[in-house]
Structures are given as structure tokens and as C-alpha cells.
Amino acid sequence: MMRINMSQVKIHLSRYLANLAEGETILLCKRNVPIAEIRRLPCKRKTARPIGLAKGTLEIPESFFEPLPDDISAPFGG
């Protein structure tokens, strides 16, 4: 993590942006007092996320599909 004062960022912003692109984190300071942390945003996925990653890990009981009791469904207009 780099500690940089505002005055240095104003002068060398492009250099620090290159460091951010490489994964470096910058602690932005004003008169040596930390005021913000700047870090790289996560990259977007280049491939589609595969479907079915959790297949077989969730089991829904048959009772899930049964109608709700009247005292529970009444507030919902059902």
C-alpha cells in the first residue's frame, strides 16, 4: 500500500494510475493524515458464468408447493 499526499497525486496522477492497474492500493493523505483509500475495481468476467454450479446441493421439500394456511396468506390478500 502506497501512502501519497494530495500534492504528489496532483503532479504524478498518471504514474499512480499505472500502479493501480497493477493491483496496488493507494492511501490518499492530506498533510500526512489518511483521508481515502483508492483501489482498482474488479475486472468484468470474460466468459459467461456456467449454469448449474450448485446442482444437487439444494433440496426443496414437496410441502413448499402446498398452499399457505389462511392465517398466513390473509394479510397478502390471498
C-alpha positions as CSV (number, residue, x, y, z in Angstrom):
1,M,0.0,0.0,0.0
2,M,1.3,3.4,-1.0
3,R,0.9,6.5,1.2
4,I,0.7,9.6,-1.0
5,N,-0.1,13.2,-0.2
6,M,-2.6,15.2,-2.3
7,S,0.1,17.4,-3.7
8,Q,2.0,14.4,-5.1
9,V,-1.2,13.0,-6.7
10,K,-1.8,16.3,-8.5
11,I,1.7,16.2,-10.0
12,H,2.0,12.4,-10.8
13,L,-1.5,11.2,-11.3
14,S,-0.8,9.1,-14.4
15,R,2.1,7.3,-12.7
16,Y,-0.2,6.3,-9.8
17,L,-2.9,5.2,-12.1
18,A,-0.5,2.8,-13.7
19,N,0.3,1.4,-10.2
20,L,-3.4,1.0,-9.5
21,A,-3.8,-1.0,-12.8
22,E,-1.2,-3.5,-11.4
23,G,-3.2,-4.0,-8.3
24,E,-1.5,-1.6,-5.9
25,T,-3.7,0.2,-3.3
26,I,-3.1,3.9,-2.6
27,L,-3.8,5.6,0.8
28,L,-4.5,9.2,-0.1
29,C,-3.4,11.7,2.6
30,K,-3.9,15.3,3.3
31,R,-0.9,16.7,5.2
32,N,0.1,13.1,6.1
33,V,-3.4,12.3,7.6
34,P,-5.1,9.5,5.7
35,I,-8.4,10.6,4.1
36,A,-9.2,8.0,1.5
37,E,-8.2,4.7,0.1
38,I,-8.0,4.2,-3.7
39,R,-8.0,0.7,-5.2
40,R,-8.6,-1.0,-8.5
41,L,-12.1,-2.0,-9.5
42,P,-12.6,-5.7,-10.1
43,C,-12.4,-6.8,-13.7
44,K,-15.5,-8.0,-15.6
45,R,-15.8,-11.7,-16.4
46,K,-14.5,-12.5,-19.8
47,T,-16.5,-15.8,-20.0
48,A,-20.1,-16.5,-19.2
49,R,-20.8,-17.9,-15.8
50,P,-21.6,-21.6,-16.1
51,I,-25.2,-22.7,-15.3
52,G,-25.8,-25.3,-12.7
53,L,-22.8,-24.8,-10.3
54,A,-25.0,-25.7,-7.3
55,K,-26.8,-28.5,-8.9
56,G,-27.6,-31.2,-6.3
57,T,-26.8,-29.1,-3.2
58,L,-30.3,-27.8,-2.6
59,E,-33.4,-29.9,-1.9
60,I,-36.9,-28.4,-1.9
61,P,-39.5,-30.5,0.0
62,E,-42.9,-31.1,-1.5
63,S,-44.5,-29.2,1.3
64,F,-43.0,-26.0,-0.2
65,F,-45.5,-26.1,-3.0
66,E,-48.6,-26.6,-0.8
67,P,-50.9,-23.6,-0.3
68,L,-50.3,-21.5,2.8
69,P,-52.7,-21.6,5.8
70,D,-55.4,-18.9,5.7
71,D,-54.0,-17.0,8.7
72,I,-50.7,-16.5,6.9
73,S,-52.0,-15.8,3.4
74,A,-54.8,-13.4,4.5
75,P,-52.5,-10.3,5.0
76,F,-51.3,-10.8,1.4
77,G,-54.8,-10.7,0.0
78,G,-54.7,-14.4,-0.7
